[in-house]
Amino acid sequence: MTITGNIIDIRNKTIFHGTITVVDGVIQSVVPVAGESTQYLLPGFVDAHIHIESSMLVPSEFAKMAVVHGTVATVSDPHEIANVMGMEGVEYMIENGNTVPLKFNFGAPSCVPATTFETAGATLDVADIETLMKNPEVLYLAEMMNYPGVLFEDKMVLEKIATAHRYGKPIDGHAPGLRGADAKKYIAAGISTDHECFTKEEALDKLAFGMKILVREGSAAKNFSALVDLIPEYADRMMFCSDDKHPDDLLEGHINQLVSRAIAKGHDLYDVLQVACINAVEHYGLSVGLMKVGDPADFIVVDDLKTFEVKQTYINGNLVADHGKCTFTTREARVINNFNTSLKSVSDFQITSDKSEMQVIKAIDGEIVTETFWAKVKDDNSIVVSDTERDILKMTVVNRYEDQAPAIGFINNFNLKSGAIASCVGHDSHNIIAVGVDDASIARAVNLIIENKGGISAVSNKVEHVLALPVAGIMTNADGPTVAAQYLEIDNMVKKQLGTRLAAPFMTLSFMALLVIPQLKLSNLGLFDGKNFEFTPLFR
């Protein structure tokens, strides 16, 4: 195969008209030739940190959507399914990913469960990490979320880190807000990346100590604007990632969108493409081509260098996407799951208190960190209830792995005026999480999830919607565009009928049980202070 166009040489910061010759999936020559072309050839895009599970799609269906936008590879942390299914879940992702051309590059989840303050479906111990490190298809130790464990030198945490070092594999970080001496100690343990910076100052602190910084722009957490202007000085130490991407957003674009936005801000083309195409490949040692002789023929074709709308995507010399259409087919993925809780009654979500104030989680649109404040209790015959006028709504986390009394909290900034929403995508243990204006609506939304053994749901006075996620309760084996359409329908219901103003209400909801992200969250065991890393009372 030969293809001719304007070849972008990112390293040498030049563009020349030339021809690429590919034999058996490998680039045999890159030769300048006379002529002109309206198309540009460049290495494919890499998402440097993503949880495929958050797309609600199995890897093979995710791949069909991603390649259309020029993504040839991901650095994929199977942390979500590991919290549900353990080693079986990690093996499932690798197996399914291998059925399609996209290069997934899975890591070994380092924190399963993420904390001891919640109930997960599985545990990965040091011996499991050792087993995964031996697997040549596992390329790195995935995000070390237990940064307090690193700082306080927890034995198991340090053993997991040491195991990765012994096998010569990189270690990903996860340390939101960590600065100064604590950041220095965390990085000194050999942790090489962080995707959790939400301010430029935090990123600069970590860069100063030798860490590489990922610019994250997902469906909920959006840090692009805060970090993108670091590119001119640190282009060799930054990467783009999405972390978590819902199917409707993936339908619109992927890393190509970040490239286009960075260029629109006036950043140098070659710096931006180094961040998007090269740095992850070199940092993780990915078997992904960079358009050099001897490389796998992984590259893309675009018509202009502003929108970066992808015309064609090639992986290992095969055309995998052509003018907005994926060219390969998939087979239906098998279903695995771990779900064992019974239907709930309205009374399960009722809570009483003789206290006058309660601690409230404040969700922040576009962020996964939260704030907290104290508010007066509203009750109805001694039962504490939601207050839609103050936008203080009842929230619950329900153990999906065994029958247990639901945990109850209260949250601000969801702005629901009626009904409730629920999801079994609840980072990181993926218990059922719900928010609603009344206990009956919450019970209905939760029970839709239980009846389907996973999914997302929304209920109003007149309508019930559920998107079933039968694979581990967090993914579906249906095709991406169908899932995207179903998700858009339920998302629109929540925004137009129930009243939320959040850009991605289900993605925001999914992070309200993520205890390792400050400040206040709710697990199935109770209200949790992520700053002091301890349970905290709901009432005072």
C-alpha positions in Angstrom: 0.0 0.0 0.0 1.2 3.5 -0.7 -0.4 6.8 0.3 0.6 10.3 -0.7 0.0 13.6 1.0 1.5 16.4 3.1 3.5 14.5 5.7 3.8 16.1 9.1 7.2 15.4 10.7 6.4 16.4 14.3 9.9 15.9 15.7 11.6 18.0 13.0 8.8 20.4 12.9 8.4 20.3 9.1 5.7 19.4 6.6 6.7 18.0 3.2 4.9 16.4 0.3 5.7 12.7 0.2 4.7 9.1 -0.1 4.4 6.4 2.6 4.8 2.8 1.6 3.5 0.0 3.8 4.2 -3.7 3.6 2.6 -6.2 5.9 1.4 -3.5 8.3 4.9 -1.9 8.7 6.1 1.4 7.1 8.8 0.5 4.6 9.6 4.0 3.4 8.7 7.7 3.8 9.9 9.5 0.7 9.6 13.2 -0.3 8.1 13.5 -3.8 7.3 16.4 -6.0 3.7 17.6 -6.1 0.9 19.1 -4.1 -1.8 17.7 -1.9 -4.8 18.9 0.0 -4.5 16.1 2.6 -2.2 15.8 5.6 -0.7 12.5 7.0 0.3 12.4 10.7 0.6 9.8 13.5 -2.7 8.8 15.1 -4.0 10.2 18.4 -3.5 8.4 21.8 -5.8 8.9 24.8 -3.1 8.7 27.6 -5.6 7.8 30.3 -9.1 6.4 30.0 -11.5 4.0 31.7 -13.2 2.4 28.8 -16.0 1.3 31.1 -17.1 4.9 31.6 -18.2 5.0 27.9 -20.7 2.3 29.0 -19.4 0.3 26.0 -17.3 -2.9 26.0 -13.8 -2.2 24.4 -14.8 -3.5 21.0 -17.7 -1.2 20.6 -15.7 1.8 22.1 -13.1 1.1 19.4 -15.6 1.4 16.6 -16.5 5.0 17.7 -12.9 6.1 18.6 -11.2 5.2 15.4 -13.5 7.5 13.5 -11.9 10.4 15.3 -8.3 9.3 14.6 -7.7 7.5 17.9 -5.3 4.6 17.2 -4.5 3.7 20.8 -5.5 4.3 24.5 -3.8 3.8 27.8 -6.6 2.0 29.5 -7.1 1.5 33.2 -9.6 -1.4 33.8 -10.0 -0.2 37.3 -13.8 0.0 37.1 -14.5 -3.5 36.1 -11.8 -4.8 38.4 -13.7 -3.3 41.4 -16.7 -5.4 40.3 -15.2 -8.6 38.9 -11.5 -8.6 40.0 -9.0 -10.5 37.9 -11.8 -11.9 35.7 -12.8 -8.3 34.8 -9.3 -7.3 33.8 -8.9 -10.5 31.7 -12.3 -9.7 30.1 -11.2 -6.3 29.0 -8.0 -7.6 27.5 -9.7 -10.4 25.7 -12.5 -8.2 24.2 -10.0 -5.5 23.3 -8.0 -8.0 21.3 -10.9 -8.7 19.0 -10.5 -5.3 17.3 -7.7 -3.3 15.7 -7.5 -0.4 18.2 -4.5 -0.7 20.6 -5.9 -0.5 24.1 -2.8 -1.0 26.3 -4.2 -2.0 29.6 -2.7 -1.5 33.0 -2.9 -3.3 36.3 -5.4 -1.6 38.6 -3.4 -0.6 41.8 -6.3 0.2 44.2 -9.0 -2.4 44.2 -10.9 -1.6 46.3 -10.1 2.1 46.1 -10.5 2.5 49.8 -11.4 0.4 52.9 -14.4 2.8 53.5 -16.7 1.2 50.9 -17.8 -2.2 49.7 -16.5 -3.4 46.4 -17.1 -6.6 44.5 -13.4 -7.8 44.5 -9.9 -7.2 45.8 -6.6 -7.2 43.9 -3.7 -7.9 46.3 0.0 -7.8 45.8 0.1 -11.4 44.4 -2.6 -10.3 41.8 -0.5 -7.3 40.8 2.5 -9.6 40.4 0.5 -11.9 38.1 -0.6 -8.9 36.0 2.9 -7.5 35.8 4.1 -10.8 34.3 1.6 -10.4 31.5 3.2 -8.7 28.5 -0.2 -7.3 27.6 -0.2 -5.3 30.9 2.1 -2.3 30.3 1.9 -0.3 33.6 0.7 0.0 37.1 -2.5 2.0 36.8 -3.3 5.1 38.9 -2.1 4.9 42.5 -5.2 6.5 43.9 -4.2 5.7 47.5 -1.9 8.7 47.8 -2.3 8.7 51.6 -1.0 5.2 51.5 2.1 6.3 49.6 2.7 9.3 52.0 2.2 7.2 55.1 4.2 4.3 53.6 1.5 1.7 53.8 3.1 -1.7 53.4 0.8 -3.1 50.7 0.9 0.1 48.7 4.7 0.2 48.7 4.8 -3.5 47.7 2.6 -2.9 44.7 4.8 0.0 43.6 7.9 -2.1 44.1 6.4 -4.9 42.0 5.9 -2.5 39.1 9.5 -1.2 39.5 10.8 -4.8 39.5 9.2 -5.4 36.1 10.3 -2.1 34.7 6.8 -0.8 34.1 5.6 2.8 34.6 3.4 3.8 37.5 0.5 6.2 37.0 -0.5 8.7 39.6 -3.7 10.1 41.0 -3.2 12.9 43.6 -5.7 15.7 43.3 -4.6 18.8 45.0 -1.3 17.4 46.3 1.3 20.1 46.5 4.7 20.9 48.0 6.5 18.3 50.2 3.7 15.8 49.9 3.7 15.9 46.1 7.5 15.6 46.2 7.3 12.4 48.4 4.6 10.9 46.3 6.5 11.4 43.0 9.8 10.2 44.6 8.1 6.8 45.1 8.5 6.4 41.3 5.0 7.6 40.3 5.4 9.3 36.9 2.1 10.8 35.8 -0.9 12.7 37.1 -4.2 13.4 35.4 -6.0 15.0 38.4 -4.5 18.6 38.3 -7.3 21.1 38.2 -5.1 24.2 38.5 -2.0 25.4 36.7 -0.3 26.0 39.9 -0.8 22.4 41.0 0.5 21.1 37.7 3.6 23.4 37.9 4.4 22.0 41.4 4.3 18.4 40.1 6.2 19.2 37.0 8.9 20.8 39.1 9.4 17.5 40.9 9.7 15.5 37.6 6.2 14.3 37.0 4.4 14.3 33.6 1.0 16.0 33.5 -2.0 14.8 31.6 -4.5 17.4 30.4 -7.9 15.8 31.1 -11.1 16.7 29.3 -13.8 14.2 29.9 -17.6 14.2 30.2 -17.5 15.5 33.8 -14.0 16.5 34.7 -12.8 19.3 32.4 -9.3 20.7 33.1 -8.2 21.6 29.5 -8.7 25.4 30.0 -6.7 25.3 33.3 -3.7 23.4 31.9 -3.5 23.9 28.1 -1.3 27.0 28.4 1.5 24.9 29.9 2.1 23.3 26.5 4.6 25.8 25.1 7.1 25.2 28.0 6.3 21.6 28.8 5.3 20.0 25.4 7.7 17.1 26.0 6.1 16.3 29.4 2.4 16.6 28.8 -0.3 14.3 27.3 -4.0 14.6 26.4 -6.6 12.3 28.0 -10.3 12.0 28.6 -10.3 9.7 31.7 -14.1 9.2 31.4 -16.1 9.7 28.3 -19.8 9.1 27.8 -21.1 7.6 24.5 -22.8 10.7 23.3 -19.6 12.8 23.7 -17.6 10.0 22.0 -20.0 10.2 19.1 -18.9 13.9 18.6 -15.2 13.5 19.0 -12.2 12.4 21.1 -8.6 13.6 21.4 -9.0 15.3 18.0 -11.2 17.9 19.7 -8.4 18.8 22.2 -5.9 19.2 19.3 -8.3 21.5 17.5 -9.0 23.6 20.6 -5.3 23.9 21.5 -4.5 25.0 17.9 -7.4 27.5 18.1 -5.8 29.0 21.2 -2.7 29.8 19.2 -0.4 27.0 20.4 2.3 25.6 18.1 1.1 22.8 15.8 4.1 20.6 16.5 4.0 21.1 20.2 0.3 20.1 20.3 0.8 17.1 18.1 3.7 15.9 20.3 1.3 16.0 23.3 -1.5 14.2 21.3 0.5 11.7 19.4 4.0 11.0 20.7 4.5 11.5 24.4 2.2 8.6 25.6 3.8 6.2 23.0 7.3 7.0 24.3 6.4 7.1 28.0 4.6 3.8 28.1 6.6 2.1 25.4 3.5 1.5 23.3 3.7 -0.6 20.1 2.2 2.3 18.2 3.8 3.7 15.1 5.0 7.3 14.9 5.3 7.3 11.1 8.9 6.3 10.9 10.4 3.6 8.8 10.1 0.3 10.6 7.1 1.5 12.7 3.6 -0.1 12.6 1.6 1.8 10.1 -0.6 3.7 12.5 -1.5 7.1 11.1 -4.4 9.3 10.1 -5.4 11.5 7.2 -6.9 15.0 7.7 -7.9 17.7 5.3 -7.0 20.7 7.4 -5.0 21.6 10.4 -7.6 23.6 12.2 -10.6 21.3 12.8 -8.6 18.1 12.6 -11.7 16.3 11.2 -10.4 12.9 10.4 -10.8 11.6 6.9 -9.1 8.2 7.4 -7.5 6.2 10.2 -5.0 3.4 9.6 -3.9 0.9 12.2 -1.2 -1.7 11.3 -1.6 -0.6 7.7 -5.3 -1.4 7.7 -8.0 1.2 6.9 -10.1 1.1 10.1 -12.1 4.3 9.5 -13.1 6.0 6.3 -14.9 9.4 6.1 -16.7 9.0 9.4 -17.4 5.3 9.2 -15.7 2.4 11.0 -14.7 -0.3 8.5 -14.4 -3.3 10.8 -17.2 -5.4 12.4 -17.5 -6.8 15.9 -19.1 -9.9 17.3 -21.5 -9.6 20.3 -19.5 -9.6 23.5 -20.3 -12.1 26.2 -21.9 -10.9 29.5 -20.3 -11.2 32.9 -21.7 -9.7 36.1 -21.6 -9.5 39.9 -24.9 -8.3 41.2 -26.7 -9.5 44.3 -29.2 -7.2 46.0 -32.9 -7.3 46.4 -35.5 -4.7 45.5 -35.9 -1.8 47.9 -38.9 -0.2 49.5 -39.6 3.4 50.1 -39.0 3.1 53.8 -35.5 2.0 53.1 -34.7 5.5 52.1 -36.3 7.3 55.0 -34.1 8.7 57.7 -34.9 10.6 60.9 -32.9 12.9 63.1 -33.5 15.2 66.1 -30.6 17.4 65.0 -31.1 20.9 63.5 -28.4 20.9 60.8 -27.0 18.5 58.2 -23.8 18.4 56.2 -24.4 18.8 52.4 -22.3 17.8 49.5 -22.0 20.5 46.9 -21.4 19.1 43.4 -19.5 21.4 41.0 -20.3 21.3 37.3 -17.3 20.2 35.2 -15.4 19.0 38.2 -15.2 15.7 40.3 -14.1 17.5 43.4 -16.9 18.7 45.7 -17.4 21.3 48.4 -19.5 21.1 51.6 -21.7 23.2 53.7 -24.1 22.9 56.6 -27.8 23.5 56.1 -31.0 23.5 58.2 -32.8 20.1 58.3 -36.2 19.9 56.5 -38.4 17.2 57.9 -41.9 15.8 57.3 -43.3 14.1 60.4 -39.7 13.6 61.7 -38.5 12.1 58.4 -35.7 14.2 56.8 -36.7 15.0 53.2 -35.4 16.8 50.1 -35.8 20.6 49.8 -36.2 21.6 46.2 -36.5 25.3 47.0 -33.0 25.3 48.4 -31.8 22.6 46.0 -30.8 20.2 48.8 -31.8 16.8 47.6 -31.6 13.4 49.2 -28.9 11.1 47.9 -28.3 7.4 48.5 -25.7 4.8 47.8 -27.0 1.2 47.8 -24.8 -1.9 48.1 -25.2 -3.9 44.9 -23.2 -6.9 46.2 -25.3 -7.8 49.2 -28.4 -6.7 51.0 -27.6 -3.8 53.3 -29.4 -0.7 54.5 -28.8 2.2 52.0 -26.5 5.0 53.1 -28.2 8.4 53.0 -26.8 11.9 52.4 -27.8 15.2 50.9 -26.5 17.0 47.8 -26.7 20.5 46.3 -26.5 21.7 42.7 -28.4 18.9 40.9 -31.5 21.2 40.7 -34.0 18.3 40.2 -37.5 19.7 40.4 -39.2 16.3 40.3 -38.4 12.6 40.2 -35.0 11.0 40.6 -32.0 9.6 38.8 -29.9 6.6 39.6 -26.8 4.8 38.3 -24.8 1.6 38.9 -21.8 3.5 37.4 -20.7 4.8 40.8 -16.9 5.2 41.1 -15.1 3.2 42.2 -17.0 0.3 43.7 -20.0 0.7 41.4 -22.7 0.4 44.0 -26.0 2.1 43.1 -26.1 5.8 43.5 -29.2 8.0 43.3 -30.5 11.5 43.8 -34.1 12.5 44.0 -36.8 14.9 45.3 -38.7 12.3 47.2 -38.2 8.8 48.7 -40.8 7.1 46.4 -39.0 8.4 43.2 -35.6 7.4 44.6 -36.9 3.9 45.3 -38.3 3.5 41.8 -35.1 4.7 40.1 -33.0 2.4 42.3 -35.3 -0.6 41.6 -35.0 -0.1 37.8 -31.2 -0.6 38.2 -31.7 -3.7 40.4 -34.2 -5.2 38.0 -31.7 -4.8 35.1 -28.7 -5.8 37.2 -27.0 -2.5 36.3 -27.6 0.6 34.3 -28.7 4.2 34.5 -32.3 5.3 35.2 -34.5 8.4 35.5 -38.1 8.6 36.7 -40.7 11.4 36.8 -44.3 11.4 37.7 -45.2 10.1 34.3 -42.2 8.5 32.7 -39.6 5.9 33.6 -36.4 5.4 31.6 -33.6 2.9 32.0 -30.5 2.2 30.0 -29.5 -1.4 30.9 -25.8 -2.2 31.4 -25.6 -6.0 31.7 -21.8 -6.3 31.5 -20.6 -6.0 35.1 -23.5 -3.7 35.6 -21.5 -0.8 34.1 -21.3 -1.6 30.3 -23.4 -2.9 27.5 -22.5 -5.1 24.6 -24.8 -3.1 22.3 -23.4 -1.0 19.5 -22.1 2.5 20.3 -24.5 4.7 18.2 -27.5 2.9 19.6 -26.2 3.4 23.2 -25.4 7.0 22.5 -29.0 7.6 21.2 -30.5 5.9 24.3 -28.2 7.8 26.6 -29.1 11.1 24.9 -32.8 10.3 25.4 -32.4 9.7 29.1 -30.0 12.7 29.5 -32.5 15.0 27.8 -35.2 13.8 30.1 -33.2 14.7 33.2 -32.4 18.1 31.8 -35.7 19.1 30.2 -38.2 17.3 32.4 -36.5 16.9 35.8 -34.7 20.3 35.6 -31.0 19.7 36.2 -28.6 22.3 34.8 -25.6 20.0 35.0 -23.8 19.5 31.7 -23.4 15.7 32.4 -25.7 14.8 35.3 -25.0 11.0 35.2 -21.3 11.5 34.9 -21.3 13.9 37.8 -23.5 11.5 39.8 -21.0 8.7 39.2 -18.3 10.6 41.0 -20.3 11.5 44.1 -19.2 8.2 45.7 -15.5 8.5 44.7 -14.0 8.8 48.2 -10.4 9.5 47.1 -11.5 12.8 45.5 -12.1 15.6 48.1 -14.0 17.0 49.7 -17.3 15.3 50.8 -18.6 12.1 49.2 -21.0 9.3 50.1 -20.1 5.6 50.1 -22.5 2.6 50.9 -21.1 2.8 54.4 -21.7 6.5 55.1 -20.7 10.1 54.6 -17.0 10.5 54.0 -14.6 13.4 54.4 -12.1 13.0 51.6 -9.8 15.7 52.9 -9.2 14.1 56.3 -9.9 10.6 54.9 -12.4 9.6 57.5 -16.2 9.2 58.0 -18.0 12.3 59.1 -21.4 12.8 60.7 -24.4 13.8 58.5 -26.2 15.7 61.3 -25.2 18.0 64.1 
